[in-house]
């Protein structure tokens, strides 16, 4: 994403050669300064890549949480439309069992994906 907006890459700075004039800069000072710039660029690129990865992970988590919210709202609607004014312990145990199945199935599928 940011790679298209960055003009210079660390390798471009490293390979840059300046023309030497009779009254030019001291080459050693220029090289030392460019080394600092290269180090900064490498750090910036690493930070950007880490943030992009974190962003992708957070977006995936948001999608999962939205799906869970939709499922919960649907379950609430079903429960309220069932006409039962009281929730019994049996109903609570059934719902808990269904939720456990969903959680354990999603964990198992994630573990299988990680193994691949």
Secondary structure, 3 states (H helix, E strand, C coil): CCCCCCCCCHHHHHHCCCCCCCCCCCHHHHHHHHHHHHHHHHHHHHHHHHHHHHHHHHHHHHHHHHHHHHHHHHHHHHHHHCCCCCCCHHHHHHHHHHHHHHHHHHHHHHHHHHHC
